[in-house]
Amino acid sequence: MPRKPADLGFESWIEQQIERARRDGLFDDLPGAGRPLRLDDAADPLWWAKGLVRREQLDLLPAALEIRRTVERTLALLPRLHDERAVRDTLLQLNAEIRKLNALASVGPPTTQPLLDVEETLASWRRARAGDATS
């Protein structure tokens, strides 16, 4: 990028660069060209951060809430597992994650997710599988 000439003011120099880029077609075919700007967030000072979270599909839950969500998703996944060993491994791995989070000091609500009773959950899984087999 060329340096600003000493005899030229910043506004004039910037205007020249914009005009040169326009002439060279650098503004042609930009994404969103011809569409209205989304200004619904314009008054919000964090519009850019919210847009980033939405665009990148980031999850910004505190650890205490994220582990609860993980437990719910894992328990919902168990009926689709066909191998008792896989269920046990999944539960043991989840308990290790819970243990780790409960031991760490965190920002936000306290992480007090209880450990899952692996044997009880396995027994429920077996009963559900037996019920499916007799249906």
N, C-alpha and C positions, 0 to 999 in steps of 0.2 A: 504494500500500500504506500503510495507516495506521501511524503511529508507535506504539511501545510506550508505554502510559501509565506515568507515573513510579511510581505506587503498585502496579504489577503486576510480579511476577517474570517473567523470561524464559520459564521452563517453563510457567507459567500462561498467559502471553500466546500462546505457540506452541500450546499445547493448545486454547485458544479458537479460534485461526485454523483449526486442523485440524478441529475440531468444526463450525465454521461452513461450511467447504468441504465436509465430508461431508454436512451438512444440505442444502446447495445443489446436491448431486449432482455436484460437480466430480470425484469419484473414480469415478463410474459409467462404465462402458464404456471403461475404460482398456485399452490393448493388453496382451494376456497375462493379462487378468482370468480367474481361475478355473483357471489352469494353474500347475503347480509351478514354482518358481524353479529356474533352472539354477545349481547350487552346485558343479559339478565343478571350477571354477577358483577357488573361494572362498579357498583357502589361498595362492594365487599373488598376490603383491603387484602384479603387472603384468597382472592379469586384464582390466582395463579397456582397456589398450593393445592386448592381443591380440584382444579383442573388436572394437575399432575397426578393426584391420587386417583381420580376417575380414569384418566387416560392410561396410566400404568397399572391400574387395578391393584393398587397397594392396599394392604390391610393394616390398619394402625390401631388395633385393639390392644389394650394393656394385657400383659401376660396372664393375669387372673381370668380375664374373659376369653382370651384366645385358647387357653387350655380347656376351658369348659366347652367351647365350640369343638375342639379337637376330640374330646371325650364323646360328645353327641354324635359327631360324624363317624367315629370309630365304632361305636355301639350300633349305629345304623348299618355299617358295612359288614358286621359279623355274620348276619344271616346268609350273605352271599359267599362266604368262605365255606369250602367243602371239606376241609381237612382240619381235624382237631389240633394238630401241631401248629398250623398256621394261626388258628384262633388264639392258642396259648401264647405263641411268640408275639402276636400283635398286642395282646393284653399286657404281657411282660414289658414290652417296649414302651407302651403307653404309661405304665406305672413308673418306669424309670424316668420318663419325661416329667411326670407329675412330681415325683420325688425331687428331681433337680430343681424344678420351678418353685416348689414349696420351701426349699432350702435357701434360695436366693432372695436377698432383699430386692424389692422392685419398686418402681414408681407406679402409682395408681392404687387400686384396691388390693388388699392382701390376697395372696394366692393361697387359698385354703382348700383346694380341690382334694377330696379324700382319694386314697388309692382304691382301685377297683379290686374287689374280691375275685381273684382269678378263678378259683374253684367253683364259686357260686355262679359266676358268669358262664363258665364252661358248662355247668349243669343245666342252666337255662338254655344255652345254645343246643345242647344234646336233646333236651325235651322238645324244643322247637323243631329240630330236625326229625325227631321220631314222630311228631305230630304231622309233619309234612309228608312223611313216608306212608302213614296210614290213611291219609286223605285221598 
